[in-house]
Amino acid sequence: MNDSSNIYWFLLPLVVAISLVYTASRYESWPVIWARSARLCLWSLAALIGTSAILLLVNTQS
């Protein structure tokens, strides 16, 4: 495993932190913050995975 692939291990904590901070700035109740943050985290990760899959597909077509 080369050094450039290790940067992707920081992606999950970064998405979780951004989701928590964004959601905590909108709501005050902790159960709501955890629920909405989890949903936002999953949506963000799904968008990143989907975008990566499309880029990989386009890159391998040529």
Phi, psi and omega in degrees: 000127182273170186290334183288336179279345180289342180294335182289341177291340178277350184293314182297310178297327179294316179294319179296316180295316179296319179297316180295314181294316180298314182290323179293334177283346182260327187234162181246341182274126183299319177299323178291319180299313181296318182293312181292325179293319178297318179295317178296321178297315179295319177297318180295315179295322177296320178294319179294318179293318178297316178296319179296320179295319179294316179296322177294319178296316179294322182292327182273353181284336185272000000 
